[in-house]
Amino acid sequence: ITACWSLGVTCASYALLLGSSVPHVKMASELVPLIFVPQMLFAGFFIRTSQIPVFLRWAQYTCVLKYAINLLLNVEFHPDLEA
């Protein structure tokens, strides 16, 4: 639950930063994919991170979604953690 909450807070912070840095709502809604699409691409959501070209793999460490997905997968499927 904490991982989902922290991911939500982080995404809301990104949206607030973007919304406060542009003068019009339309411009903010056009720029939102520039933040959130790379999050999905580099987090391993659509393709495995091993399939990302080597010169772009550094970007996966700047994506908050990657850390949230890894944390949720670790909590769900780690054999040493019990419910």
N, CA, C and O atoms as a CHARMM CRD file, in Angstrom:
* protein
*
  332
    1    1 ILE  N      0.83400  -1.18900   0.00000 PROA 1      0.00000
    2    1 ILE  CA     0.00000   0.00000   0.00000 PROA 1      0.00000
    3    1 ILE  C      0.87600   1.24700   0.00000 PROA 1      0.00000
    4    1 ILE  O      0.55100   2.24100  -0.65000 PROA 1      0.00000
    5    2 THR  N      1.96400   1.19200   0.71800 PROA 2      0.00000
    6    2 THR  CA     2.85800   2.33800   0.78100 PROA 2      0.00000
    7    2 THR  C      3.48900   2.62400  -0.57700 PROA 2      0.00000
    8    2 THR  O      3.67200   3.78400  -0.94500 PROA 2      0.00000
    9    3 ALA  N      3.82200   1.56900  -1.32500 PROA 3      0.00000
   10    3 ALA  CA     4.41900   1.76700  -2.64700 PROA 3      0.00000
   11    3 ALA  C      3.43700   2.44200  -3.59100 PROA 3      0.00000
   12    3 ALA  O      3.81700   3.33700  -4.34500 PROA 3      0.00000
   13    4 CYS  N      2.19000   2.02600  -3.55700 PROA 4      0.00000
   14    4 CYS  CA     1.16900   2.65500  -4.41500 PROA 4      0.00000
   15    4 CYS  C      0.94900   4.11000  -4.01100 PROA 4      0.00000
   16    4 CYS  O      0.79600   4.98100  -4.86700 PROA 4      0.00000
   17    5 TRP  N      0.93400   4.36500  -2.71900 PROA 5      0.00000
   18    5 TRP  CA     0.73400   5.73100  -2.24200 PROA 5      0.00000
   19    5 TRP  C      1.91100   6.62400  -2.66100 PROA 5      0.00000
   20    5 TRP  O      1.71200   7.74100  -3.13800 PROA 5      0.00000
   21    6 SER  N      3.13100   6.12300  -2.47800 PROA 6      0.00000
   22    6 SER  CA     4.28800   6.94900  -2.83400 PROA 6      0.00000
   23    6 SER  C      4.37700   7.17000  -4.34400 PROA 6      0.00000
   24    6 SER  O      4.81000   8.23500  -4.78600 PROA 6      0.00000
   25    7 LEU  N      3.97500   6.17800  -5.13900 PROA 7      0.00000
   26    7 LEU  CA     3.94000   6.37400  -6.58700 PROA 7      0.00000
   27    7 LEU  C      2.91000   7.42600  -6.95800 PROA 7      0.00000
   28    7 LEU  O      3.16600   8.26300  -7.82300 PROA 7      0.00000
   29    8 GLY  N      1.76100   7.39600  -6.32400 PROA 8      0.00000
   30    8 GLY  CA     0.72500   8.40100  -6.58600 PROA 8      0.00000
   31    8 GLY  C      1.17300   9.80600  -6.20600 PROA 8      0.00000
   32    8 GLY  O      0.92200  10.76300  -6.93900 PROA 8      0.00000
   33    9 VAL  N      1.82900   9.92700  -5.07200 PROA 9      0.00000
   34    9 VAL  CA     2.31700  11.23500  -4.62800 PROA 9      0.00000
   35    9 VAL  C      3.39600  11.75800  -5.57600 PROA 9      0.00000
   36    9 VAL  O      3.42400  12.94600  -5.89500 PROA 9      0.00000
   37   10 THR  N      4.27200  10.87800  -6.01900 PROA 10     0.00000
   38   10 THR  CA     5.32800  11.28900  -6.93500 PROA 10     0.00000
   39   10 THR  C      4.76300  11.72600  -8.27700 PROA 10     0.00000
   40   10 THR  O      5.19100  12.74100  -8.82600 PROA 10     0.00000
   41   11 CYS  N      3.80800  10.97500  -8.81200 PROA 11     0.00000
   42   11 CYS  CA     3.19000  11.34700 -10.08700 PROA 11     0.00000
   43   11 CYS  C      2.41300  12.65300  -9.96100 PROA 11     0.00000
   44   11 CYS  O      2.42500  13.47900 -10.87300 PROA 11     0.00000
   45   12 ALA  N      1.74200  12.83400  -8.83400 PROA 12     0.00000
   46   12 ALA  CA     1.03900  14.09900  -8.61800 PROA 12     0.00000
   47   12 ALA  C      2.01900  15.26100  -8.50600 PROA 12     0.00000
   48   12 ALA  O      1.72100  16.37100  -8.94700 PROA 12     0.00000
   49   13 SER  N      3.17200  15.01500  -7.92500 PROA 13     0.00000
   50   13 SER  CA     4.19200  16.06100  -7.83400 PROA 13     0.00000
   51   13 SER  C      4.73100  16.43800  -9.20700 PROA 13     0.00000
   52   13 SER  O      4.93500  17.61700  -9.49800 PROA 13     0.00000
   53   14 TYR  N      4.96200  15.43300 -10.04900 PROA 14     0.00000
   54   14 TYR  CA     5.38000  15.71900 -11.42400 PROA 14     0.00000
   55   14 TYR  C      4.33000  16.54000 -12.15300 PROA 14     0.00000
   56   14 TYR  O      4.65900  17.50700 -12.84000 PROA 14     0.00000
   57   15 ALA  N      3.07000  16.15900 -12.00600 PROA 15     0.00000
   58   15 ALA  CA     1.99400  16.88600 -12.67600 PROA 15     0.00000
   59   15 ALA  C      1.87900  18.31100 -12.14700 PROA 15     0.00000
   60   15 ALA  O      1.64100  19.23900 -12.91900 PROA 15     0.00000
   61   16 LEU  N      2.04300  18.49300 -10.85000 PROA 16     0.00000
   62   16 LEU  CA     1.99100  19.83200 -10.26900 PROA 16     0.00000
   63   16 LEU  C      3.15700  20.68900 -10.75600 PROA 16     0.00000
   64   16 LEU  O      2.98100  21.87100 -11.05200 PROA 16     0.00000
   65   17 LEU  N      4.33300  20.10100 -10.83900 PROA 17     0.00000
   66   17 LEU  CA     5.49700  20.82200 -11.35400 PROA 17     0.00000
   67   17 LEU  C      5.27600  21.24200 -12.79800 PROA 17     0.00000
   68   17 LEU  O      5.56300  22.38000 -13.17200 PROA 17     0.00000
   69   18 LEU  N      4.76700  20.32700 -13.60500 PROA 18     0.00000
   70   18 LEU  CA     4.51400  20.65400 -15.00300 PROA 18     0.00000
   71   18 LEU  C      3.41100  21.69500 -15.13200 PROA 18     0.00000
   72   18 LEU  O      3.53100  22.62500 -15.93000 PROA 18     0.00000
   73   19 GLY  N      2.34300  21.55400 -14.36200 PROA 19     0.00000
   74   19 GLY  CA     1.23300  22.50500 -14.42900 PROA 19     0.00000
   75   19 GLY  C      1.60900  23.90100 -13.98100 PROA 19     0.00000
   76   19 GLY  O      1.07400  24.88600 -14.48900 PROA 19     0.00000
   77   20 SER  N      2.52300  23.99100 -13.03700 PROA 20     0.00000
   78   20 SER  CA     2.91300  25.31600 -12.55900 PROA 20     0.00000
   79   20 SER  C      4.01400  25.96100 -13.41000 PROA 20     0.00000
   80   20 SER  O      4.31400  27.14400 -13.24900 PROA 20     0.00000
   81   21 SER  N      4.60700  25.18500 -14.30800 PROA 21     0.00000
   82   21 SER  CA     5.68600  25.75500 -15.11000 PROA 21     0.00000
   83   21 SER  C      5.23600  26.24300 -16.48600 PROA 21     0.00000
   84   21 SER  O      6.03100  26.83600 -17.21600 PROA 21     0.00000
   85   22 VAL  N      3.98300  26.00500 -16.85100 PROA 22     0.00000
   86   22 VAL  CA     3.47600  26.47000 -18.15600 PROA 22     0.00000
   87   22 VAL  C      2.31500  27.43100 -17.93100 PROA 22     0.00000
   88   22 VAL  O      1.62100  27.33100 -16.92000 PROA 22     0.00000
   89   23 PRO  N      2.09600  28.35700 -18.85800 PROA 23     0.00000
   90   23 PRO  CA     1.06400  29.38200 -18.64700 PROA 23     0.00000
   91   23 PRO  C     -0.37000  28.93400 -18.94200 PROA 23     0.00000
   92   23 PRO  O     -1.31300  29.55200 -18.44800 PROA 23     0.00000
   93   24 HSD  N     -0.55600  27.87100 -19.73700 PROA 24     0.00000
   94   24 HSD  CA    -1.90800  27.48500 -20.13500 PROA 24     0.00000
   95   24 HSD  C     -2.15500  26.00500 -19.84600 PROA 24     0.00000
   96   24 HSD  O     -1.23900  25.18500 -19.90800 PROA 24     0.00000
   97   25 VAL  N     -3.39500  25.68500 -19.53500 PROA 25     0.00000
   98   25 VAL  CA    -3.77000  24.29800 -19.24600 PROA 25     0.00000
   99   25 VAL  C     -3.59000  23.42900 -20.47500 PROA 25     0.00000
  100   25 VAL  O     -3.16300  22.27900 -20.36400 PROA 25     0.00000
  101   26 LYS  N     -3.90800  23.96000 -21.63900 PROA 26     0.00000
  102   26 LYS  CA    -3.76600  23.19300 -22.86700 PROA 26     0.00000
  103   26 LYS  C     -2.31600  22.79500 -23.10400 PROA 26     0.00000
  104   26 LYS  O     -2.04000  21.67400 -23.53200 PROA 26     0.00000
  105   27 MET  N     -1.40300  23.69300 -22.83200 PROA 27     0.00000
  106   27 MET  CA     0.01100  23.39700 -23.00600 PROA 27     0.00000
  107   27 MET  C      0.46200  22.32200 -22.01700 PROA 27     0.00000
  108   27 MET  O      1.26300  21.45300 -22.36100 PROA 27     0.00000
  109   28 ALA  N     -0.04900  22.38300 -20.80000 PROA 28     0.00000
  110   28 ALA  CA     0.30300  21.37400 -19.80000 PROA 28     0.00000
  111   28 ALA  C     -0.21100  19.99800 -20.21300 PROA 28     0.00000
  112   28 ALA  O      0.49300  19.00000 -20.06000 PROA 28     0.00000
  113   29 SER  N     -1.43400  19.94100 -20.73700 PROA 29     0.00000
  114   29 SER  CA    -1.96600  18.65000 -21.15100 PROA 29     0.00000
  115   29 SER  C     -1.24500  18.09900 -22.37600 PROA 29     0.00000
  116   29 SER  O     -1.22800  16.88600 -22.58800 PROA 29     0.00000
  117   30 GLU  N     -0.66100  18.95900 -23.16900 PROA 30     0.00000
  118   30 GLU  CA     0.12900  18.49000 -24.30700 PROA 30     0.00000
  119   30 GLU  C      1.50900  17.99900 -23.88400 PROA 30     0.00000
  120   30 GLU  O      2.09800  17.15700 -24.56100 PROA 30     0.00000
  121   31 LEU  N      2.02400  18.50800 -22.78900 PROA 31     0.00000
  122   31 LEU  CA     3.35700  18.13100 -22.33100 PROA 31     0.00000
  123   31 LEU  C      3.36400  16.93100 -21.37500 PROA 31     0.00000
  124   31 LEU  O      4.42300  16.35900 -21.11500 PROA 31     0.00000
  125   32 VAL  N      2.21700  16.55300 -20.86200 PROA 32     0.00000
  126   32 VAL  CA     2.14100  15.43500 -19.91400 PROA 32     0.00000
  127   32 VAL  C      2.72500  14.14900 -20.48800 PROA 32     0.00000
  128   32 VAL  O      3.45500  13.46000 -19.77500 PROA 32     0.00000
  129   33 PRO  N      2.44100  13.78900 -21.74800 PROA 33     0.00000
  130   33 PRO  CA     3.05800  12.55300 -22.26700 PROA 33     0.00000
  131   33 PRO  C      4.58100  12.57100 -22.29700 PROA 33     0.00000
  132   33 PRO  O      5.20800  11.51200 -22.27700 PROA 33     0.00000
  133   34 LEU  N      5.18500  13.74900 -22.34300 PROA 34     0.00000
  134   34 LEU  CA     6.64700  13.81300 -22.31400 PROA 34     0.00000
  135   34 LEU  C      7.22200  13.30100 -20.99700 PROA 34     0.00000
  136   34 LEU  O      8.37800  12.88200 -20.94100 PROA 34     0.00000
  137   35 ILE  N      6.42300  13.33700 -19.95000 PROA 35     0.00000
  138   35 ILE  CA     6.88000  12.84300 -18.65100 PROA 35     0.00000
  139   35 ILE  C      6.46700  11.39400 -18.43400 PROA 35     0.00000
  140   35 ILE  O      7.27800  10.58000 -17.99200 PROA 35     0.00000
  141   36 PHE  N      5.22100  11.06500 -18.73700 PROA 36     0.00000
  142   36 PHE  CA     4.70000   9.77100 -18.33200 PROA 36     0.00000
  143   36 PHE  C      4.92500   8.64200 -19.33400 PROA 36     0.00000
  144   36 PHE  O      4.98000   7.48300 -18.92200 PROA 36     0.00000
  145   37 VAL  N      5.05500   8.92100 -20.60900 PROA 37     0.00000
  146   37 VAL  CA     5.33600   7.85300 -21.58100 PROA 37     0.00000
  147   37 VAL  C      6.74100   7.27500 -21.38100 PROA 37     0.00000
  148   37 VAL  O      6.88500   6.05200 -21.39300 PROA 37     0.00000
  149   38 PRO  N      7.77900   8.09100 -21.19900 PROA 38     0.00000
  150   38 PRO  CA     9.09400   7.49100 -20.90600 PROA 38     0.00000
  151   38 PRO  C      9.09900   6.69300 -19.59600 PROA 38     0.00000
  152   38 PRO  O      9.84400   5.72200 -19.46100 PROA 38     0.00000
  153   39 GLN  N      8.27700   7.10100 -18.64500 PROA 39     0.00000
  154   39 GLN  CA     8.17900   6.32000 -17.40800 PROA 39     0.00000
  155   39 GLN  C      7.74100   4.89600 -17.71900 PROA 39     0.00000
  156   39 GLN  O      8.31700   3.93800 -17.20300 PROA 39     0.00000
  157   40 MET  N      6.72100   4.75500 -18.56500 PROA 40     0.00000
  158   40 MET  CA     6.22200   3.42200 -18.90500 PROA 40     0.00000
  159   40 MET  C      7.20700   2.65700 -19.78600 PROA 40     0.00000
  160   40 MET  O      7.35400   1.44400 -19.63900 PROA 40     0.00000
  161   41 LEU  N      7.87300   3.34800 -20.69100 PROA 41     0.00000
  162   41 LEU  CA     8.81400   2.66700 -21.58500 PROA 41     0.00000
  163   41 LEU  C     10.04400   2.15700 -20.84300 PROA 41     0.00000
  164   41 LEU  O     10.45800   1.01500 -21.04100 PROA 41     0.00000
  165   42 PHE  N     10.62400   2.98900 -19.99500 PROA 42     0.00000
  166   42 PHE  CA    11.86300   2.60700 -19.33400 PROA 42     0.00000
  167   42 PHE  C     11.66400   1.80800 -18.05000 PROA 42     0.00000
  168   42 PHE  O     12.63900   1.32000 -17.47800 PROA 42     0.00000
  169   43 ALA  N     10.44900   1.66700 -17.59500 PROA 43     0.00000
  170   43 ALA  CA    10.19500   0.89000 -16.38600 PROA 43     0.00000
  171   43 ALA  C     10.07500  -0.59900 -16.67300 PROA 43     0.00000
  172   43 ALA  O      9.98500  -1.40400 -15.74600 PROA 43     0.00000
  173   44 GLY  N     10.07200  -0.97100 -17.94800 PROA 44     0.00000
  174   44 GLY  CA     9.88200  -2.37200 -18.28700 PROA 44     0.00000
  175   44 GLY  C      8.42000  -2.75100 -18.35600 PROA 44     0.00000
  176   44 GLY  O      8.07000  -3.92700 -18.25600 PROA 44     0.00000
  177   45 PHE  N      7.57000  -1.76500 -18.52700 PROA 45     0.00000
  178   45 PHE  CA     6.12900  -1.99200 -18.55900 PROA 45     0.00000
  179   45 PHE  C      5.70700  -2.58800 -19.89400 PROA 45     0.00000
  180   45 PHE  O      4.88100  -3.50000 -19.92200 PROA 45     0.00000
  181   46 PHE  N      6.25400  -2.09500 -20.99700 PROA 46     0.00000
  182   46 PHE  CA     5.92100  -2.59200 -22.33100 PROA 46     0.00000
  183   46 PHE  C      6.97800  -3.55200 -22.86700 PROA 46     0.00000
  184   46 PHE  O      6.64100  -4.57500 -23.46200 PROA 46     0.00000
  185   47 ILE  N      8.23600  -3.23200 -22.66300 PROA 47     0.00000
  186   47 ILE  CA     9.31900  -4.10700 -23.10400 PROA 47     0.00000
  187   47 ILE  C     10.24700  -4.35000 -21.92600 PROA 47     0.00000
  188   47 ILE  O     10.31400  -3.55400 -20.98900 PROA 47     0.00000
  189   48 ARG  N     10.96100  -5.46500 -21.99400 PROA 48     0.00000
  190   48 ARG  CA    11.92500  -5.76000 -20.93300 PROA 48     0.00000
  191   48 ARG  C     13.07700  -4.75700 -20.99000 PROA 48     0.00000
  192   48 ARG  O     13.45000  -4.28100 -22.06200 PROA 48     0.00000
  193   49 THR  N     13.62000  -4.45200 -19.84600 PROA 49     0.00000
  194   49 THR  CA    14.71300  -3.47700 -19.82000 PROA 49     0.00000
  195   49 THR  C     15.95700  -4.00900 -20.51200 PROA 49     0.00000
  196   49 THR  O     16.80800  -3.22100 -20.92200 PROA 49     0.00000
  197   50 SER  N     16.08700  -5.30900 -20.65200 PROA 50     0.00000
  198   50 SER  CA    17.23300  -5.86600 -21.37800 PROA 50     0.00000
  199   50 SER  C     17.12400  -5.62300 -22.88200 PROA 50     0.00000
  200   50 SER  O     18.12200  -5.71700 -23.59600 PROA 50     0.00000
  201   51 GLN  N     15.92200  -5.31000 -23.36800 PROA 51     0.00000
  202   51 GLN  CA    15.72900  -5.03300 -24.78500 PROA 51     0.00000
  203   51 GLN  C     15.91100  -3.55300 -25.12600 PROA 51     0.00000
  204   51 GLN  O     15.91100  -3.18400 -26.30000 PROA 51     0.00000
  205   52 ILE  N     16.06200  -2.72300 -24.12700 PROA 52     0.00000
  206   52 ILE  CA    16.31700  -1.29700 -24.35100 PROA 52     0.00000
  207   52 ILE  C     17.76400  -1.16100 -24.82900 PROA 52     0.00000
  208   52 ILE  O     18.64900  -1.80200 -24.26400 PROA 52     0.00000
  209   53 PRO  N     18.02800  -0.34800 -25.85000 PROA 53     0.00000
  210   53 PRO  CA    19.41400  -0.17900 -26.30800 PROA 53     0.00000
  211   53 PRO  C     20.33800   0.27200 -25.17500 PROA 53     0.00000
  212   53 PRO  O     19.93500   1.00600 -24.27200 PROA 53     0.00000
  213   54 VAL  N     21.55600  -0.17700 -25.24800 PROA 54     0.00000
  214   54 VAL  CA    22.52900   0.06600 -24.17100 PROA 54     0.00000
  215   54 VAL  C     22.71100   1.55400 -23.90600 PROA 54     0.00000
  216   54 VAL  O     22.84600   1.95900 -22.75100 PROA 54     0.00000
  217   55 PHE  N     22.71900   2.36900 -24.94500 PROA 55     0.00000
  218   55 PHE  CA    22.96200   3.79200 -24.74700 PROA 55     0.00000
  219   55 PHE  C     21.76900   4.51500 -24.12800 PROA 55     0.00000
  220   55 PHE  O     21.88500   5.69400 -23.79100 PROA 55     0.00000
  221   56 LEU  N     20.62600   3.84700 -23.96800 PROA 56     0.00000
  222   56 LEU  CA    19.45300   4.45000 -23.32000 PROA 56     0.00000
  223   56 LEU  C     19.10700   3.81800 -21.97300 PROA 56     0.00000
  224   56 LEU  O     18.18400   4.27900 -21.30100 PROA 56     0.00000
  225   57 ARG  N     19.81500   2.78900 -21.57100 PROA 57     0.00000
  226   57 ARG  CA    19.46800   2.08500 -20.32900 PROA 57     0.00000
  227   57 ARG  C     19.63400   2.93300 -19.07900 PROA 57     0.00000
  228   57 ARG  O     19.01100   2.65100 -18.05500 PROA 57     0.00000
  229   58 TRP  N     20.45400   3.95600 -19.14500 PROA 58     0.00000
  230   58 TRP  CA    20.63900   4.82000 -17.97100 PROA 58     0.00000
  231   58 TRP  C     19.33200   5.50600 -17.58400 PROA 58     0.00000
  232   58 TRP  O     19.13700   5.84600 -16.41700 PROA 58     0.00000
  233   59 ALA  N     18.43700   5.71300 -18.54600 PROA 59     0.00000
  234   59 ALA  CA    17.19900   6.43300 -18.27600 PROA 59     0.00000
  235   59 ALA  C     16.25400   5.64800 -17.37400 PROA 59     0.00000
  236   59 ALA  O     15.37500   6.24300 -16.75100 PROA 59     0.00000
  237   60 GLN  N     16.41000   4.33800 -17.28800 PROA 60     0.00000
  238   60 GLN  CA    15.52800   3.56600 -16.42200 PROA 60     0.00000
  239   60 GLN  C     15.71100   3.90800 -14.94600 PROA 60     0.00000
  240   60 GLN  O     14.79200   3.72500 -14.14800 PROA 60     0.00000
  241   61 TYR  N     16.87700   4.39700 -14.58600 PROA 61     0.00000
  242   61 TYR  CA    17.13800   4.73400 -13.18600 PROA 61     0.00000
  243   61 TYR  C     16.57200   6.09800 -12.79800 PROA 61     0.00000
  244   61 TYR  O     16.55200   6.43800 -11.61600 PROA 61     0.00000
  245   62 THR  N     16.12100   6.87100 -13.75600 PROA 62     0.00000
  246   62 THR  CA    15.49400   8.15200 -13.45000 PROA 62     0.00000
  247   62 THR  C     13.97300   8.04500 -13.38400 PROA 62     0.00000
  248   62 THR  O     13.30300   9.02900 -13.07200 PROA 62     0.00000
  249   63 CYS  N     13.42200   6.87500 -13.67000 PROA 63     0.00000
  250   63 CYS  CA    11.97500   6.68800 -13.71600 PROA 63     0.00000
  251   63 CYS  C     11.45300   6.14100 -12.39300 PROA 63     0.00000
  252   63 CYS  O     11.88600   5.08500 -11.93300 PROA 63     0.00000
  253   64 VAL  N     10.54200   6.85300 -11.80100 PROA 64     0.00000
  254   64 VAL  CA     9.96400   6.46700 -10.51800 PROA 64     0.00000
  255   64 VAL  C      9.11600   5.20800 -10.65800 PROA 64     0.00000
  256   64 VAL  O      9.06100   4.38900  -9.74100 PROA 64     0.00000
  257   65 LEU  N      8.46400   5.05300 -11.79000 PROA 65     0.00000
  258   65 LEU  CA     7.60800   3.89100 -12.00900 PROA 65     0.00000
  259   65 LEU  C      8.39900   2.58900 -11.95100 PROA 65     0.00000
  260   65 LEU  O      7.86900   1.57300 -11.50200 PROA 65     0.00000
  261   66 LYS  N      9.63700   2.59600 -12.38800 PROA 66     0.00000
  262   66 LYS  CA    10.47900   1.39300 -12.33100 PROA 66     0.00000
  263   66 LYS  C     10.67400   0.94800 -10.89300 PROA 66     0.00000
  264   66 LYS  O     10.58000  -0.24200 -10.59400 PROA 66     0.00000
  265   67 TYR  N     10.94200   1.88600 -10.00200 PROA 67     0.00000
  266   67 TYR  CA    11.15500   1.53200  -8.60300 PROA 67     0.00000
  267   67 TYR  C      9.86500   1.03100  -7.96200 PROA 67     0.00000
  268   67 TYR  O      9.89700   0.09700  -7.16000 PROA 67     0.00000
  269   68 ALA  N      8.74300   1.63400  -8.30100 PROA 68     0.00000
  270   68 ALA  CA     7.46500   1.20000  -7.73400 PROA 68     0.00000
  271   68 ALA  C      7.09200  -0.19600  -8.22600 PROA 68     0.00000
  272   68 ALA  O      6.64200  -1.02800  -7.43800 PROA 68     0.00000
  273   69 ILE  N      7.27300  -0.46000  -9.51300 PROA 69     0.00000
  274   69 ILE  CA     6.96300  -1.79000 -10.04900 PROA 69     0.00000
  275   69 ILE  C      7.88000  -2.83900  -9.43600 PROA 69     0.00000
  276   69 ILE  O      7.41900  -3.91600  -9.05800 PROA 69     0.00000
  277   70 ASN  N      9.16600  -2.54200  -9.33200 PROA 70     0.00000
  278   70 ASN  CA    10.09700  -3.49400  -8.72300 PROA 70     0.00000
  279   70 ASN  C      9.74100  -3.76400  -7.26700 PROA 70     0.00000
  280   70 ASN  O      9.81900  -4.90500  -6.81200 PROA 70     0.00000
  281   71 LEU  N      9.35500  -2.73400  -6.54100 PROA 71     0.00000
  282   71 LEU  CA     8.97800  -2.91600  -5.14600 PROA 71     0.00000
  283   71 LEU  C      7.71700  -3.76200  -5.01900 PROA 71     0.00000
  284   71 LEU  O      7.65800  -4.66700  -4.18700 PROA 71     0.00000
  285   72 LEU  N      6.71300  -3.47400  -5.83400 PROA 72     0.00000
  286   72 LEU  CA     5.47900  -4.25100  -5.77500 PROA 72     0.00000
  287   72 LEU  C      5.69900  -5.70300  -6.19100 PROA 72     0.00000
  288   72 LEU  O      5.13100  -6.60800  -5.58000 PROA 72     0.00000
  289   73 LEU  N      6.50400  -5.93700  -7.20900 PROA 73     0.00000
  290   73 LEU  CA     6.80100  -7.30600  -7.62400 PROA 73     0.00000
  291   73 LEU  C      7.60000  -8.04600  -6.56200 PROA 73     0.00000
  292   73 LEU  O      7.38500  -9.23700  -6.33900 PROA 73     0.00000
  293   74 ASN  N      8.50900  -7.35600  -5.91600 PROA 74     0.00000
  294   74 ASN  CA     9.30100  -7.97100  -4.86000 PROA 74     0.00000
  295   74 ASN  C      8.43200  -8.34500  -3.66500 PROA 74     0.00000
  296   74 ASN  O      8.59800  -9.42000  -3.08900 PROA 74     0.00000
  297   75 VAL  N      7.51800  -7.47600  -3.29500 PROA 75     0.00000
  298   75 VAL  CA     6.62800  -7.76200  -2.17500 PROA 75     0.00000
  299   75 VAL  C      5.69100  -8.91900  -2.50800 PROA 75     0.00000
  300   75 VAL  O      5.41500  -9.76400  -1.65600 PROA 75     0.00000
  301   76 GLU  N      5.20400  -8.95500  -3.74000 PROA 76     0.00000
  302   76 GLU  CA     4.22900  -9.96500  -4.13200 PROA 76     0.00000
  303   76 GLU  C      4.86300 -11.34300  -4.33300 PROA 76     0.00000
  304   76 GLU  O      4.29300 -12.34900  -3.91100 PROA 76     0.00000
  305   77 PHE  N      6.02900 -11.39800  -4.96900 PROA 77     0.00000
  306   77 PHE  CA     6.55300 -12.67900  -5.39800 PROA 77     0.00000
  307   77 PHE  C      7.83000 -13.12700  -4.71400 PROA 77     0.00000
  308   77 PHE  O      8.37000 -14.17200  -5.07500 PROA 77     0.00000
  309   78 HSD  N      8.33300 -12.38500  -3.74600 PROA 78     0.00000
  310   78 HSD  CA     9.55800 -12.78000  -3.06000 PROA 78     0.00000
  311   78 HSD  C      9.26800 -13.99200  -2.17800 PROA 78     0.00000
  312   78 HSD  O      8.31800 -13.95900  -1.39500 PROA 78     0.00000
  313   79 PRO  N     10.06000 -15.06200  -2.28200 PROA 79     0.00000
  314   79 PRO  CA     9.74000 -16.28700  -1.53400 PROA 79     0.00000
  315   79 PRO  C      9.94900 -16.17600  -0.01800 PROA 79     0.00000
  316   79 PRO  O      9.34000 -16.93000   0.74000 PROA 79     0.00000
  317   80 ASP  N     10.79400 -15.25500   0.42900 PROA 80     0.00000
  318   80 ASP  CA    11.06200 -15.16200   1.85800 PROA 80     0.00000
  319   80 ASP  C     10.03800 -14.32900   2.62100 PROA 80     0.00000
  320   80 ASP  O      9.97000 -14.40700   3.84800 PROA 80     0.00000
  321   81 LEU  N      9.24500 -13.53600   1.91000 PROA 81     0.00000
  322   81 LEU  CA     8.24900 -12.70600   2.56400 PROA 81     0.00000
  323   81 LEU  C      6.94200 -13.46700   2.68300 PROA 81     0.00000
  324   81 LEU  O      6.45800 -14.04500   1.71000 PROA 81     0.00000
  325   82 GLU  N      6.37700 -13.46400   3.87300 PROA 82     0.00000
  326   82 GLU  CA     5.10800 -14.15700   4.08300 PROA 82     0.00000
  327   82 GLU  C      4.02200 -13.13000   4.34500 PROA 82     0.00000
  328   82 GLU  O      4.28000 -12.04000   4.85600 PROA 82     0.00000
  329   83 ALA  N      2.82100 -13.49700   3.98900 PROA 83     0.00000
  330   83 ALA  CA     1.67200 -12.59700   4.18500 PROA 83     0.00000
  331   83 ALA  C      1.26900 -12.48700   5.61800 PROA 83     0.00000
  332   83 ALA  O      0.32200 -11.76900   5.94000 PROA 83     0.00000
